[in-house]
Amino acid sequence: MQVTIIRDHVLAGRAFSSLAELDATFMAWVPQRRAVRHRTHGEIIGVRAVRDHAALRPIPARPYVVADRHLRHVGKDCLVAYAGNLYSVPARRVRHRQLVEIRATAATITIHAIVPGLDGTTLLATHQRAVGRGARVVDESHWDGLPDGHTRAVTIGDPDSGQSTARRPARHDGGQGPLQALLNRAAAAQIAVEARPLSVYEQIAAASPFTNRPHLKDVSK
């Protein structure tokens, strides 16, 4: 709108030989414009401008961040899915299926609680945004407080052979992350699996009986 006003009242029908001449013409027009009564609010433009300028606040020191906002639920493993990737949140501050807000910028992912905590803040986690899809962006300190299974006895071996033994899994040392330590303690992860060629499965599939469904007779004719 202001561009149109300047074009019609300053530039239209005029030619300028220098930038200084253009500036002088514009500065001579400004007082005339400020003395006009505005048709919308009915006030003198210059008077209204003084009041508007006094109401303006300083520009914030931190830059204005443009972020997409989305609501997501927290998974059992304290991971939140967004854009094909998973991001961790602190286990001690969330519960399964809790609704959280994701604020995504081009470079970062911040996860906020819907309701402020006791400290009055909502921020749960900040991560670098993953590139592509299928990534797990995890701060392993977020898993502090999750059950690690060290208080439960597990059975290893074949229960039918009489050789199964109950043992209590050892605690992991400080050099391992919680996820790796959990995998080390899982009985299923310790079972050796025989590697077979694909031809074995092809033979099994070929030997399997198939029941062919009879063709339906067309009785419409």
HELIX and SHEET records of a PDB file:
HELIX    1   1 GLN A    2  ILE A    6  1                                   5    
HELIX    2   2 ARG A    7  LEU A   11  3                                   5    
HELIX    3   3 LEU A   19  ARG A   34  1                                  16    
HELIX    4   4 ILE A   45  ALA A   55  1                                  11    
HELIX    5   5 ALA A   91  ARG A   93  5                                   3    
HELIX    6   6 GLU A  140  TRP A  143  5                                   4    
HELIX    7   7 PRO A  159  SER A  161  5                                   3    
HELIX    8   8 PRO A  178  ARG A  185  1                                   8    
HELIX    9   9 ALA A  188  GLN A  190  5                                   3    
HELIX   10  10 LEU A  198  ALA A  207  1                                  10    
SHEET    1   A 4 ASP A  68  HIS A  73  0                                        
SHEET    2   A 4 LEU A  99  ALA A 104 -1                                        
SHEET    3   A 4 THR A 108  ALA A 113 -1                                        
SHEET    4   A 4 LEU A 123  GLN A 128 -1                                        
SHEET    1   B 3 LEU A  79  TYR A  82  0                                        
SHEET    2   B 3 ASN A  85  SER A  88 -1                                        
SHEET    3   B 3 ARG A 136  VAL A 137  1                                        
SHEET    1   C 2 VAL A 154  ILE A 156  0                                        
SHEET    2   C 2 THR A 165  ARG A 167 -1                                        
END                                                                             
